[in-house]
Amino acid sequence: MIMINIKDGESLDKALKRFKKKFEKTGVLRELRSRQAYEKKSVTRRTEVKKAIYIQGLNQEGQA
């Protein structure tokens, strides 16, 4: 369970923003979406490789 302590004088909007950020880091929604439909291991691996190639390309662009 995610706990957020609200500081004295802190607005509810800021506390809600901190909660959302913490919730996003846990990855609960991402995992829920991935579990909605079964994905074969070969497809999962293929998407991981595509992501790695994309990220590697971005890193090489930044260095050049």
N, C-alpha and C positions, 0 to 999 in steps of 0.2 A: 504494500500500500504506500502510496506517495504522500508524504507529509510536508506541508509548507507552513512555516511559522510566519505569521504576519507581524511585522515590526511596528512599533508605535509611530503613528502618523503616516503609515504607508497606505497609499490608495489601493482600493480593491483591484483596479485595473493592473497595477504593477504586480500584485500578488498573483493574479490570474495569469499574467504573462510568464512569471517564473514557473508556475505550475505547468503551463503548456510546454515550456522548454524542457522541463524535467521529464514530462510524460513522453515527449518526442524522443528523448535520449534513451528511454527504456525500450523502444521499438515494439511496443505491444500492438499498435495498429498495423505496422508493417507485417508482423508475423501473422496476425489475423487474416489479412488480405492474402498472404501467401498460402494459408491453409484452406482457403475457400475452394480452391480447385487443385487437384493433384497435378503435379508437374513431374515428368519423367526425369531421372537423374541425368540423362544425356542432354536434355534441353536445359536443365539447370546449369550444367557444366558449360554448355555453349554460351549461355548468357554471361556467365562469369568471365569467360575468355574474351568475349566482346567488350565487356566493361574494362577489363585489364588493358586491352589494346587501345581503347579510347583514352583511358587515363594516361597511358604511356605516351600517346601522341600529344596530349595536352602538356605533359611535362617536358617533352622535347621542344615544343613550340616556345615554352616559357624560357628555356635555356638558350635558344638560338637568338 
